[in-house]
Amino acid sequence: MLELRRLRLLRELSIRGTIAEVAESLSYSPSSVSQQLNQLEAEAGVQLLRRTGRTLKLTAQAQLLVAHTETLLEAMEHAEADLAGTLSTIAGTVRLAVFQTAMLALMPPVLRELREKYPELRVEMSQQEPADALQETSSRSFDLVVAEQYSGHSAPHYANLDRRVLTHDPIRLALPALGAKGNADFDRVTSLEHAATLPWVVEPDGAASRHWALQACRLAGFEPDLRYETADLQAHVELVQTGNAVAMLPDLVLRSNARTLRTIDLPGAPARTIFTAMRHSSTKSPGIQAVRNTLHAQPGMSDANDLVILATPKDFDTVDEEKASSRQK
């Protein structure tokens, strides 16, 4: 009989591509993963892996097993959720992946409320970039993810994930407060175009927010001077409030720094979409739903129970072409 634990290793290999990455994701040694896959191949009685140079490729029979493994894992998750639903208390462990802003601005009151309402529920939280968090939630390393998405930069879609809008977070041009010594150039800024000659701080290359900010500046008619680069948005705030840079920052970051920053609305009132995602097979899990519902019940957030599965162009997949073209005219 095929063992589910070994089948899951095969599935992980199909997702991650190398033995080393499978081992790292599951906290195994590479030799242990190889040994377990060899045993699975012996149990199956067919060749599952074919080496091409330094790369392992799954055979057609292996891909068939991977498809069945996904079905088995979903069935187990349904069973675990149904079993948990028979208990009188919400307990267990929920593994949560969030991006930096959400960890700082959204999660503290949520965690406190969960601790008070569900003392037997353990929430483990890890800061993760949205693309990685979605993949890891799809592959069952996490149970729930809080992720972000910028217009025109769709976060990866996974068929087994249920995505729902949490909130739309407005983005504004951030400058140091008016009147500080040496900040005359910043004080003269009253629109995005006026920031053309100032130094900018942005996230590293590859970040959706960076590409979005670049496009916004270019549509405004200039190429920004990208002087500083960091993924830490608190560092962005520090550089702006000390008069070293300007930045495009979301309200969740700005609201706790209102006294030390000045903001200017951007053309078209842009906003990033913040959303939650969990596997369809775990939507009946009392613990995971308790965390998700508590998030969505916070002031200013959208009620998860009233939302359809997220798949609308307005929220996820398009740049507002009409606004973009009007700026170019």
C-alpha positions in Angstrom: 0.0 0.0 0.0 1.3 3.5 -0.8 2.0 5.7 2.2 0.5 9.2 2.2 3.6 10.7 3.9 5.8 9.6 0.9 3.2 10.6 -1.6 3.3 14.1 -0.1 7.1 14.2 -0.7 6.5 13.4 -4.3 3.9 16.2 -4.5 6.3 18.6 -2.9 9.0 17.7 -5.4 6.5 18.4 -8.2 6.0 21.9 -6.8 9.5 22.8 -5.7 11.6 21.1 -8.3 14.6 19.9 -6.2 15.2 17.4 -3.4 17.0 20.2 -1.5 14.0 22.5 -1.6 11.7 19.8 -0.5 14.0 18.9 2.4 14.2 22.6 3.5 10.4 23.1 3.3 9.6 20.1 5.4 12.6 20.2 7.7 14.0 16.9 6.5 17.5 16.1 5.3 18.0 15.7 1.6 19.2 12.1 2.1 16.0 11.3 4.0 13.8 12.7 1.2 15.7 10.7 -1.4 15.4 7.5 0.6 11.6 8.0 1.1 11.1 8.7 -2.6 13.1 5.5 -3.5 10.9 3.5 -1.1 7.8 5.0 -2.7 9.0 4.0 -6.1 9.6 0.5 -4.9 6.0 0.4 -3.4 4.5 1.7 -6.6 6.4 -0.7 -8.8 7.0 1.8 -11.6 9.6 4.5 -12.3 8.6 7.8 -10.7 11.6 9.9 -11.3 13.9 10.4 -14.3 17.2 12.2 -14.0 18.1 14.6 -16.8 21.5 16.0 -16.1 21.3 17.4 -12.6 17.5 17.7 -12.7 14.9 15.2 -11.6 11.8 15.0 -13.7 8.6 13.3 -12.7 7.4 10.5 -15.0 3.8 10.4 -16.2 3.0 7.8 -13.5 4.4 10.1 -10.9 2.3 13.0 -12.1 -0.8 10.7 -11.9 0.1 9.9 -8.3 0.6 13.6 -7.5 -3.0 14.4 -8.7 -4.4 11.6 -6.5 -2.3 12.9 -3.6 -3.9 16.3 -3.8 -7.3 14.6 -3.6 -6.2 12.6 -0.6 -4.8 15.6 1.2 -8.0 17.5 0.6 -10.1 14.6 1.9 -8.0 14.5 5.0 -8.4 18.2 5.6 -12.1 17.9 5.2 -12.2 15.1 7.7 -10.1 17.0 10.2 -12.4 20.1 9.8 -15.5 18.0 10.3 -14.0 16.4 13.4 -13.0 19.7 14.9 -16.5 20.9 14.2 -17.9 18.3 16.6 -15.9 19.8 19.6 -17.4 22.3 22.0 -14.4 24.6 21.9 -12.2 26.0 19.1 -8.7 24.7 19.6 -5.6 23.5 17.7 -3.0 25.5 15.8 -3.4 27.9 12.9 -0.3 28.8 10.9 -0.6 32.3 9.5 1.5 34.1 6.9 1.4 37.9 6.7 3.3 40.7 5.0 5.1 43.3 7.0 2.5 46.1 7.0 -0.2 43.6 8.1 1.9 42.3 10.9 2.5 45.8 12.2 -0.8 47.5 11.6 -3.5 44.7 11.5 -2.4 41.8 13.5 -1.8 43.1 17.1 -5.5 43.7 17.9 -6.5 40.5 16.1 -4.2 38.4 18.1 -5.3 39.9 21.3 -9.0 39.3 20.5 -8.3 35.7 19.4 -6.4 35.1 22.7 -9.4 36.4 24.7 -12.1 34.6 22.7 -10.4 31.3 22.0 -7.8 30.6 24.8 -7.2 27.1 23.5 -6.4 28.2 19.9 -2.8 28.7 19.1 -1.9 31.1 16.3 1.6 30.9 14.8 2.5 33.9 12.6 5.3 34.3 10.2 6.2 37.4 8.0 6.3 36.3 4.4 6.2 38.1 1.0 2.8 37.6 -0.6 3.9 35.5 -3.6 5.8 33.1 -1.3 3.0 33.0 1.3 0.4 32.1 -1.3 2.5 29.2 -2.6 3.2 27.9 0.9 -0.4 28.1 1.8 -1.4 26.3 -1.3 1.2 23.6 -0.5 0.0 23.4 3.1 2.9 25.0 4.9 0.5 27.7 6.1 -3.2 27.6 6.8 -4.1 31.3 6.1 -2.4 34.1 4.4 -2.8 37.9 4.5 -1.4 39.3 1.2 -1.4 42.4 -0.9 -1.8 43.2 -4.5 -1.2 46.3 -6.6 -3.3 47.3 -9.6 -1.8 45.6 -12.7 0.3 43.2 -10.7 -1.8 40.2 -10.0 -0.6 38.0 -7.1 -0.2 34.3 -8.1 -3.5 32.4 -8.4 -3.8 28.9 -7.0 -6.9 26.8 -7.9 -7.1 25.4 -4.4 -7.2 28.8 -2.6 -10.3 30.8 -1.6 -9.3 34.5 -1.8 -11.4 37.3 -0.3 -10.9 41.1 -0.2 -10.0 42.3 3.3 -9.7 46.0 2.5 -8.6 48.5 -0.1 -5.6 50.5 1.2 -5.2 54.0 -0.4 -1.7 55.0 -1.5 -0.4 58.5 -1.2 2.7 60.5 -1.8 4.5 60.9 1.5 6.8 63.9 2.4 8.3 65.3 5.5 6.2 67.6 7.6 6.1 71.3 6.5 8.5 73.8 7.9 11.5 71.6 9.0 14.9 73.2 8.5 16.5 72.4 5.2 13.3 70.9 3.6 12.3 73.8 1.3 12.4 71.6 -1.8 10.0 69.2 -0.1 7.7 72.0 1.2 7.2 73.3 -2.4 5.6 69.9 -3.5 1.9 70.1 -4.0 1.5 67.3 -6.6 3.3 64.2 -7.8 4.9 66.1 -10.7 6.6 68.5 -8.3 8.5 65.5 -6.8 10.4 64.8 -10.1 13.7 66.2 -8.9 13.6 64.8 -5.3 15.3 61.6 -4.1 13.0 58.6 -3.7 13.0 55.5 -1.5 11.4 52.4 -3.0 11.3 48.6 -2.3 13.8 46.3 -4.0 13.7 45.4 -7.6 11.0 42.8 -8.3 8.5 44.2 -5.7 5.1 45.0 -7.2 5.0 48.3 -5.2 8.2 49.4 -6.8 7.1 48.7 -10.3 3.7 50.4 -9.6 5.4 53.5 -8.2 7.7 53.7 -11.2 4.8 53.5 -13.6 2.9 56.2 -11.7 5.9 58.5 -11.9 6.4 57.8 -15.6 2.7 58.5 -16.3 3.2 61.8 -14.5 6.0 62.6 -16.9 9.3 61.9 -15.1 11.8 59.2 -14.2 12.2 59.2 -10.4 15.6 59.4 -8.8 15.7 56.0 -7.0 18.2 56.9 -4.3 17.3 54.5 -1.6 16.1 50.9 -1.7 14.8 48.8 1.2 11.9 46.3 1.8 11.4 47.8 5.3 8.5 50.3 5.0 9.4 51.6 8.5 12.8 52.6 7.0 10.8 54.4 4.2 9.0 56.4 6.9 12.2 57.3 8.7 13.9 58.5 5.5 10.9 60.6 4.5 10.2 62.2 7.9 13.9 63.2 8.2 13.8 65.0 4.9 16.0 62.5 2.9 13.4 61.2 0.5 9.8 61.0 -0.8 7.9 57.8 -1.2 4.5 56.3 -2.1 3.1 54.7 1.0 -0.2 53.1 1.9 -2.5 54.4 4.6 -1.8 51.5 6.9 1.7 52.7 7.1 0.9 56.4 7.1 -1.8 56.4 9.8 0.6 55.8 12.7 2.9 58.6 11.4 0.4 61.3 10.6 2.2 63.9 12.9 5.6 63.5 11.3 4.6 63.2 7.6 2.7 65.2 5.1 0.7 63.4 2.4 -0.6 64.4 -1.0 -3.3 62.5 -2.8 -2.3 60.8 -6.1 -4.1 61.0 -9.4 -6.9 58.5 -9.6 -7.0 57.8 -5.9 -5.0 54.5 -6.2 -5.2 51.8 -3.6 -3.6 48.4 -3.1 -5.9 45.4 -2.4 -5.3 43.5 0.8 -6.9 40.0 0.9 -7.0 36.8 2.8 -6.6 33.3 1.3 -7.1 29.8 2.6 -7.5 26.4 1.0 -11.0 25.5 -0.1 -10.6 22.2 1.7 -10.1 24.0 5.0 -13.0 26.5 4.8 -14.9 24.5 7.4 -12.1 24.4 9.9 -13.3 26.2 13.0 -9.9 27.4 14.0 -8.9 28.8 10.6 -12.3 30.4 10.1 -12.1 32.0 13.6 -8.8 33.7 12.6 -10.1 34.8 9.2 -13.4 36.0 10.6 -11.7 38.0 13.3 -9.5 39.7 10.8 -12.5 40.6 8.6 -14.5 41.9 11.5 -11.9 44.6 12.4 -13.0 48.2 11.8 -12.8 49.2 8.2 -12.4 45.6 6.9 -14.8 43.7 4.6 -17.0 40.9 6.0 -15.6 37.6 4.7 -19.0 36.0 4.9 -20.6 38.5 2.5 -18.0 38.2 -0.2 -17.8 35.8 -3.2 -14.5 34.2 -4.1 -12.3 36.9 -5.3 -11.7 37.0 -9.0 -12.8 40.4 -10.2 -10.6 42.6 -12.5 -11.3 45.7 -10.4 -9.6 44.1 -7.4 -7.0 42.0 -8.9 -5.9 41.9 -12.5 -5.9 45.2 -14.4 -4.4 48.6 -14.6 -7.0 51.3 -14.9 -6.2 51.9 -18.6 -8.7 54.8 -18.9 -7.0 56.8 -16.2 -3.6 55.9 -17.6 -4.4 57.0 -21.1 -6.1 60.2 -19.9 -2.8 61.2 -18.1 -0.8 60.7 -21.3 -3.0 63.0 -23.3 
